[in-house]
């Protein structure tokens, strides 16, 4: 009898609904089900083995199923997050706290919980992975059509904000001897500062125009036939970004320039599934989402035609409505008056159509930021093949972090085509120090550092006196706790405090040792 899990049953029983949504053709659906069935079968065989042994032995499981230790680890993480390993003490704190679990064993709930907790990063991957087109973004807000939703939980399985195993930082990546590692930047080969030589690109691009130059090179070399990029609507929604597929180097010119509002780029990734070789350009959350969907739910890439991933540095992101509000309240400007925006040196900068620039401290606009972005520790899009941003470079130049052989190959070819000029950034350079410093400032430690338990009187002793039970924290415990604070722009802890104490502010001072 062919293996069937609850997830497979849900999808097969809703086959007509899935085909009618036109997300998959009949043959594509069969291929998808076959791949998913194979992945589910392996996971449940691992689960049965653990039940028999009543323990988790990674080495033993790897030998038993003839797979790598990393592959075992990823399957274990999936089972744990689905609530199937509690009998051996492996419990997901996030999953345990969910109010709306799926009533089908081993099937994840929908991502409504992410919306309700305001954890969504806005990458849009869930739109592409939903088999019935039940998910969309309306005015930057995640929406689920309950009538179309079949509660398969694929959106939850693929979302990088539900769970993201540490193993994903290394799976499938063989580190070379010449690779370097810094905690703030992850693995990389070389770091350059670069600038485009293409006059057309210079007219539309922000900073050095390197992203567009690299994509043009990829088209010229026939390395890609499609690029998933972000454009900008030029009508009454000025500065409103939108995702689109560019099919040649000329169409790339519509994507030049930085947009600081969210485009939900990956919501159209599914539309490129028939293309032979694509490039995806996106922020750190986009790159993390692609890393997650390369492992789940199929134990292999769900979208296997991505030739290269180009990451964009990101310090802050905003919904479009918030950008409009910032321009109105902070600069007394309308979107149609603005040519481009930037964040540099702790300042939020706008450039108007007359070429003049205006700026304010970035802290003055933090309250407008997307809450999900405050959870992000990644400045330089660590999961990309090549990452690009302005931090660490002079005006009109871009910093380029090369992380893979493919990224290095594309960068070199772009130089050979004389599309870019470049200068190596050495680890001893001031630019490198600046890049590390800013990357470190964005790092979050709430996942790595457990909450510090307050020191208390010994139960035996306190049963004999009337002294205070809690005895406070040591200076080192205080330091560790301050590292866990996200420094949210619109902190709910202040709203939750009966007397509205500015909690992030005093935590910031404690972090500074004051």
N, C-alpha and C positions, 0 to 999 in steps of 0.2 A: 504493500500500500504506500502511495506517495506521501511524503511528509507534509503535514498541514499544521500551521500554528494559528492562533487567534487572529494575528495580523493578516496572514494570507487569506483566511476565511472572510474577513471584513472586505478586503480588496476584491476577491473573486465574487462575493455575493453582491457587490456594487459595480460589477464590470460594465453593465449597460449604462449606468450613470456616469462612469469615468469616460467611457468612449464617447458618450453624448456631449461631454464637456469639451471634447476635442483637444485635451491635453496629450492624449496618446492615441495613435491609430491602433487597430486590432493587433497587428504584428508587433508594434512597439510595446504594447501592454503585455503580450506574451513573453517577450524578452525580459522585460522588467520583473515580471512575476517569477520567472525561472531563476534570475539572479538573486532576487530577494529570498526565494525559497531555499536556495543553497546557503545563503548567509544565516537565515533563521535556523536551518537544520543544524549547522555547526554550533550555533549558540546554545541550542537546546540539548545537544549531545554533551557539550561541556557542562551544562547545568546538571544533567543526569549523572555524569561522572562525579561531580562534586557532592551530589546527594548520596551516592553510594559510599564515597570516602569520608563524607561528613567533614571535609576540610578543603581548603584551596591550596594546591601545590602547583605553582606555575610551571616549574621545570617538568614535573610529571605530566601535566596537561599538554605542554608543548611536544613532548616525546610521543604521547599517546595519539595526538591528532596530527602530528608531523607538520606543525606550524611554528612560527617564531614566537619568542617570549612576548614581543610587542603585540603580536596578533592575539595571543591569549589575553594579554592585559586589556586590550581594547574591547574584546568580547565580554570580559569580566565587568568592565566599566558599564557597558550597555545593560547587562543583567542586573547589576547593582542599582542603576538608575531606574530600571523598570520595577524595582521592589522585589526581585526574585532571589536575592541572596541574604535576606534578613536571617534565615535559619543558621547561617554561619557568621553572623555579626557584621555583615557588610551592609551598611545602611546609608542611603543618600539623604542628607539633611533637607535638601530642597524638596525632593520628592515626598519625603515623610510629611512635610508641612503643607503639602497641597490639599486643598479642600475638595477639589473636583478631580479625583483620580478616575481613570477609565475603569469601567466595571468588568472589562475583559482582561484576564490575567496576561501579563507580559506585553500589554499594549499601552503606549503612552497616552496621556491626555492631550487635549489641544493646547495651543499656546495662549489661550485666553488668560491663563494665570500670569503670563509675562506682561500682558497688557494691563491687567489689574494691579500688578506690582510696579508698573512703570519701568520695566527692565529692558524693553525692546530697544535695540540699537538702530533699527530702521534700515537694515541692509536689504531687505526684500526677498531673501532666499525662500522664506516660507511660501511666498506666492508661487514661485516656480516649482516647489516640491509638492504642493497640494494637488492631488490627482483630480479634483473636481472643480478647481477654480473657485473655491469657497472663501479664499483669503484675498484681501486687497488693502490698499491704503487710501483713505479718504481724507483729504486735507492733512496729510502726514500722520493720520491716526490709523492704527492697525484695526481692521474690521474683519469679522468672520460671519459669513452667511450661514446661519444655523440650519437653514433648509437644505443647503447644498452640501454641508459638512457631513462626512460619513464617519467621523471620529476614529480615523485610522491612526492618528498620532504621529504621522510622518513629519509634520511640521515641528513637533516637539523634538523628535529624534534628530533632526537636521539643524535645529537652532543652536547657535554657539553660545547663547545665553542660558540655556537650560542646564547643560553640563558640557565641559570641555576638558577631557583628560589631559594631564601633563604629558602623557605618552605621545600626544599628537605633535608635540614640539620636535620629536625625533623620528617618528615612524616614516620609513621609506627614504630617509635622508642619510646618505653616507658622507660623513664629514671627511674632507680631504686634509692632508697634512698642512696645506697652506691656508686653511680656513682659520679665522680668528674668532674669539668669543669674548664678549663683554655682556654682563647681565643686562645692561641698559639697551643694547643693540642686537642681542642674540648673535647667531653666527653670521659672518660676512667674509668675503674674499678681499675686496678692495673698496675704498671710498674715494670718490672724486668730486670736484666741483666742475660743472660743465655748463655750456651755453650753446644754443642753436646757432647755426650759420645761415639758416633758411630765412629769407626776408619775409616770405608769406607767413611763416609760423611766428616770426617776431611780432607781426602786427596784431595777432590775436592771442598769443600765449602770455601767461603770467610767469614771472621769474625767468628761468632760463629757456623755457620752451623745449625742455629735454624729452618730456613724455611724448609729445606729438612727434618729435624727431625720431624717437625710437620706434614708434608705431609706423611711421612712414618708411623707415628702413625695413621693418618686418614685412610690409606690403611689397616693397621693391624687390626683396629677396625671396618672395613667395613663401615666406615662413608662416604667414597667416592669411586667411581669406576674409576675416571678420574681426572687428574690434568692438568690444562692449565698453562704451564710454558715456560720459555725461555731457549733455549739451545745455543750451539755455534758451528758454522761450523769449522771443523778442517783442511780444505784444504787451498787453496791459499787465501781464505777469512778469515783468522785467525782473531779472535776477532769479527767476524760478527755474531750477535745474530739472532736467528730465533725462532718463536713460534712453539710449538708442544704440542701434547697431550700425557701425560704419563699415562699408564694404570696399572702400578704396581710400587712397591717401588724400584725395581732395575732400572727401566727406569728413576727414579728421579735423579740418579747420574749424568746423562747427563746435568742436569740443575744447578749443583752447581757452585757458583761463581758469582760475580757481573759483569755486562756488562754495560758500560756507553753509548753505542750507542742504538738507538731506534730499537725495534723489531716489532712494530705495532702488539702487542700481540693479540688484540681482533679481528683481521681480520679472525681468524680461530674459533672464538667462535661458529659460526653457525654449524660448523662441529661436535660440541659436543652436539647438541640439542637432539640427541636420547639417550644420556647417562643418567643414572638414577640420579646420584649425583656427582657434580664436585666441585673442588676447583680451584679458580683463583688466581694466584700470580701476582701482578703488582705494578707499581708505582702510585703516587697520581692521575695522570690524568686518568689512567686505572680505578681506584676505583671510581673516579668522574663520568666517562662515564657509569659505571655499575649502579651507583645511578640514573643517568638521565634516562637510558633505563628501569629502574624498574618502572618508572612513565609514560613515554611517549613512544609510542603514544597510548598505550592501557589502560591507567589508572591502569595498573598492570604490573608485570614483563614480558617483552617480552621473556626473557630467565629465566624460572622459575625452573631450575634444579641446580642452583648454591647453594651448601650447605654452603660454607664458602669462604670469601674473605680475602686473606692475602696480606697486603700492604707492600711495600718496601719504606724506607726513600729515598728521592730524592732531592738533592740540585741542580743538573744540569744534562742535558741530551744532547747528541750529535748525529747527523747522523753519520753513519759508515764512510763515506768519510771524515768527519771532524776529526774523531778520528785518521784516517790514517795520515791526514795532521798534526795534533798535534804531533804525534809520530815522523814524519819526520822532521818537522821544529823546534820543541822544544827540542826533545830528540835525534835526529839523529838515530832513531830506526825504524825497520820494524815490522809490526804486528806479524809476526811469531816468533819474538824474545821476545814477551811479554807474560807472564803467566797470569797476572791479573792487574787491575787498582783500584785505590781508590781515594776518596776525603776526606781529614781529616785535621782538624786544619787549614783550609784555604789554604791547599796545594793540588795540583793534583799529585798523586803518581802512578808510574808504577813499577811493579816488573818483572824483566826479568827471563829468563829460568834458569839462574845460581843462582837465589835467591837474587840477588842484587836489591836494590830499588833506584829510582831516583825521585826527586820531584821538582816542581816549584810552585810559588804562583798561586792560582786558578784564580786570576784576569788576569793572563797572557794568559788564554785560554777562557775567557768569550766571546770573539769575535767569537769563533767557536760554541757557544751554539745555540740550536734550538730556534728561536725567540719566538715561541709559549710558550716555557718553562718560559720565563721571565714574562708571565702573571700569572704564578702559585704562589699562596701564601702558598701552603700546603707542608710542609716538611715531615710530618709523616703519610701520607695517611689516613686522618681523616675518610674516609668513609668505611674503612676496618673493619672487625671483630677483627682482630689482626694485629698490625703493627710492623715491625722489621727493625732495622738498627744498624749501629755501633756507632752513636753519643750518648754520654752519657755512654759508656762502655769502659773498658780497651781493649787493643789489643787482638784479638782472642775471644772476647766475643761480644754478640749482645744485644742491648736494645730491650725489648719486651713491647709494649703498648697493653694492653688487653682492648677492647672496648665493647664487647658483651658477653652474657652468653655462646654462642656457642664457641667464642674464648677462654674463660676461661676454658670451658670443654675440648677443644682440648689440651690446654697448660698443664692442670692437668694430662690428660691421658698420654701425652708425658713424663711427670715426673714419673708417675707410671710405665711406661715401661722402666724407667731408660735410656731413650734416651737423656735426657738433665739434666744438673745440673743448679740450679737457685739461685739467690739472689734478695731479694726485694729491689727496689730503693725507698727510702722514700723522701717525699717532702722537707725534710731538708738536703738531701745529696747534695754534690757538683756536682755529676753526673746529678742530676735532674735540678739543676740551669743551668748547661751547655746546657742541652737539650732545656730548655725553651728559653735560650738566642739565640741559633742558629735558633730555630723555629721562634722566633720573627723577626729575621733578614731577613727571607724569606717572611714575611707577606707583602702583597700589600694592599693599601688603595684606589686605584684609583676608585673602584666601590662604596665604602662607603662614600668617601669624595667628595663632588661636587667641581667643579672648582671654585676657588675664583674669584669673579668679582672685578675688580680693582675699587678703590674709584675714583669718578669723581666729578668735580664741579657741583653744582646744576644747572640744565638747565636755570633757571631764572637768576641766577647770572652770568653764563658764557655768556649769551646773551648781557651782559653789559660791558664785558672786553675782553682783548686779552691775558689773562693768559692761561697757559696749562690746558686743560680739565682733563686728567688723573692725579691723585695725588698719585699713587703708592699703595702699600700694607702695612698693619700694620705688625709688627713682628710675631704676631700670625697667620695672613693670610699666611705669607711666610712659616711658619713652616708647616701649613696644605698642602700647595702646594708641598713642598718638599716630603711629605709622599706619594704623588700621583705618583712620578717618579718611573718608573720600573727599572732604572739603566741597560738598555739593553746592551748586549755585543757589538752589532754593531748598535748603535743608529742612526735612520734615521733623527732625529732632527739636528744632526751635518751636515749630507749631505744636508739637506734642508736649512741650514743657509747660506746666501750669502757669509759670511766670515769664515765659518767653526768653529764657536765658540764651544769650548768643553762644551756644555750645561750640560750634566750629571755631569761633574766634579764640576762646580760651584754650582749646586744644592746640590751635596753631601756635599760641604763645608757649604752651608747654613743650611743644615739639622743638621750639627754638631755645629751650632751656631757660625760659623766663618765668 
